Amino acid sequence: RSDADRCTKLRADWSRGFSRLGLASLQLKDYVVAEQSYRRAMELEPGNAAHAEGVASVAAARKEAAASAKAADDNAATAAKEAATASPDAPQPHYILGLIAKSENQADVADAEFGKVLAIDGTDLGARVNLAQLAMQKREYDRALELRRQVYGESDRAVATTLLRRAQTRIEAGRLAAAESD
């Protein structure tokens, strides 16, 4: 890839250099650079079908990578559910299920799984951090503040950030209430 990259710097008007950079980047699974390179090649040589095929190849590779990642998440979730059933007093399967749910924007499921972790092991800081992040996401600032205080103490920046966001939300709510009464 470095040769192709160097080529595009030496001859910024040569479509083949960008096409080669696109191919090299695609093989390295750097889809952003691959697509940008193929698109630049298309700008320089609009009628070249190979450049258009390159853009299509990047789209197909991205789709395949996303499907593989989803399958891996599904396999991890299945294994974690089996582990939770086999070892109900183990916090790790619930933690993994919480992370998977959080990555899939299933905040309520993630919240429940991290809650199970704390029910099993009340000292788990990772579960508290994730619960605090979820509470912030759901704008449950009082809950987030309590969880962050448990993890970081009173003087930490995370606690200050939570207090600031809670204050901003309350100010906005006051403005909205005043506007609605007008």
For each residue, the residues with C-beta under 8 A, 3 or more apart:
1: 4 5 21 24 25 28
2: 5 6
3: 6 7
4: 1 7 8 17 20 21 23 24
5: 1 2 8 9 21
6: 2 3 9 10
7: 3 4 10 11 14 17 20 21
8: 4 5 11 12 14 17 18 21 37 40
9: 5 6 12
10: 6 7 17
11: 7 8 14 17
12: 8 9
13: 44
14: 7 8 11 17 18 44
15: 18 19 40 41 42 44 45 48 51
16: 19 20 41
17: 4 7 8 10 11 14 20 21
18: 8 14 15 21 22 37 38 40 41 44 51
19: 15 16 22 23 37 38 41 48 50 51 54
20: 4 7 16 17 23 24
21: 1 4 5 7 8 17 18 24 25 33 37
22: 18 19 25 26 33 34 35 37 38 41 51 54 58
23: 4 19 20 26 27 34 54
24: 1 4 20 21 27 28
25: 1 21 22 28 30 31 33 34 37
26: 22 23 29 30 31 34 54 57 58 61
27: 23 24
28: 1 24 25
29: 26 61 65
30: 25 26 33 34
31: 25 26 34 35 58 61 62 65
32: 35 36
33: 21 22 25 30 36 37
34: 22 23 25 26 30 31 37 38 54 58 61
35: 22 31 32 38 39 55 58 59
36: 32 33 39 40
37: 8 18 19 21 22 25 33 34 40 41 54
38: 18 19 22 34 35 41 42 51 52 54 55 58
39: 35 36 42 43 55
40: 8 15 18 36 37 43 44
41: 15 16 18 19 22 37 38 44 45 48 51 54
42: 15 38 39 45 46 48 51 52 55
43: 39 40 46
44: 13 14 15 18 40 41
45: 15 41 42 48 51
46: 42 43
47:
48: 15 19 41 42 45 51 52
49: 52 53
50: 19 53 54
51: 15 18 19 22 38 41 42 45 48 54 55
52: 38 42 48 49 55 56
53: 49 50 56 57
54: 19 22 23 26 34 37 38 41 50 51 57 58
55: 35 38 39 42 51 52 58 59
56: 52 53 59 60
57: 26 53 54 60 61
58: 22 26 31 34 35 38 54 55 61 62
59: 35 55 56 62 63
60: 56 57 63 64
61: 26 29 31 34 57 58 64 65
62: 31 58 59 65 66
63: 59 60 66 67
64: 60 61 67 68
65: 29 31 61 62 68 69
66: 62 63 69 70
67: 63 64 70 71
68: 64 65 71 72
69: 65 66 72 73
70: 66 67 73 74
71: 67 68 74 75
72: 68 69 75 76
73: 69 70 76 77 100 103 104
74: 70 71 77 78
75: 71 72 78 79
76: 72 73 79 80 96 100
77: 73 74 80 81 96 97 100
78: 74 75 81 82
79: 75 76 82 83
80: 76 77 83 84 93 94 96 97 100
81: 77 78 84 85 93 97
82: 78 79 85 86
83: 79 80 86 87 90 92 93
84: 80 81 87 88 90 93 94 97
85: 81 82 88
86: 82 83
87: 83 84 90 93
88: 84 85
89: 120
90: 83 84 87 93 94 120
91: 94 95 116 117 120 121 124 127
92: 83 95 96
93: 80 81 83 84 87 90 96 97
94: 80 84 90 91 97 98 113 114 116 117 120
95: 91 92 98 99 113 114 117 124 126 127
96: 76 77 80 92 93 99 100
97: 77 80 81 84 93 94 100 101 109 113
98: 94 95 101 102 109 110 111 113 114 117 127 130
99: 95 96 102 103 110 130
100: 73 76 77 80 96 97 103 104
101: 97 98 104 106 107 109 110 113
102: 98 99 105 106 107 110 130 133 134
103: 73 99 100
104: 73 100 101
105: 102
106: 101 102 109 110
107: 101 102 110 111 134 137 138
108: 111 112
109: 97 98 101 106 112 113
110: 98 99 101 102 106 107 113 114 130 134
111: 98 107 108 114 115 131 134
112: 108 109 115 116
113: 94 95 97 98 101 109 110 116 117
114: 94 95 98 110 111 117 118 127 130 131 134
115: 111 112 118 119 127 131
116: 91 94 112 113 119 120
117: 91 94 95 98 113 114 120 121 124 126 127
118: 114 115 121 122 124 127 128 131
119: 115 116 122
120: 89 90 91 94 116 117
121: 91 117 118 124 127
122: 118 119
123:
124: 91 95 117 118 121 127 128
125: 128 129 151
126: 95 117 129 130
127: 91 95 98 114 115 117 118 121 124 130 131
128: 118 124 125 131 132 147 150 151
129: 125 126 132 133 147 151
130: 98 99 102 110 114 126 127 133 134
131: 111 114 115 118 127 128 134 135 143 147
132: 128 129 135 136 143 144 147 148 151 158 162
133: 102 129 130 136 137 144
134: 102 107 110 111 114 130 131 137 138
135: 131 132 138 140 141 143 144 147
136: 132 133 139 140 141 144 162 165
137: 107 133 134
138: 107 134 135
139: 136 169
140: 135 136 143 144
141: 135 136 144 145 162 165 166 169
142: 145 146 166
143: 131 132 135 140 146 147
144: 132 133 135 136 140 141 147 148 162
145: 141 142 148 149 159 162 163 166
146: 142 143 149 150
147: 128 129 131 132 135 143 144 150 151
148: 132 144 145 151 152 156 158 159 162
149: 145 146 152 153 154 159
150: 128 146 147
151: 125 128 129 132 147 148 158
152: 148 149 156 158 159
153: 149 156 159
154: 149 159
155: 159
156: 148 152 153 159 160
157: 160 161
158: 132 148 151 152 161 162
159: 145 148 149 152 153 154 155 156 162 163
160: 156 157 163 164
161: 157 158 164 165
162: 132 136 141 144 145 148 158 159 165 166
163: 145 159 160 166 167
164: 160 161 167 168
165: 136 141 161 162 168 169
166: 141 142 145 162 163 169 170
167: 163 164 170 171
168: 164 165 171 172
169: 139 141 165 166 172 173
170: 166 167 173 174
171: 167 168 174 175
172: 168 169 175 176
173: 169 170 176 177
174: 170 171 177 178
175: 171 172 178 179
176: 172 173 179 180
177: 173 174 180 181
178: 174 175 181 182
179: 175 176 182
180: 176 177
181: 177 178
182: 178 179
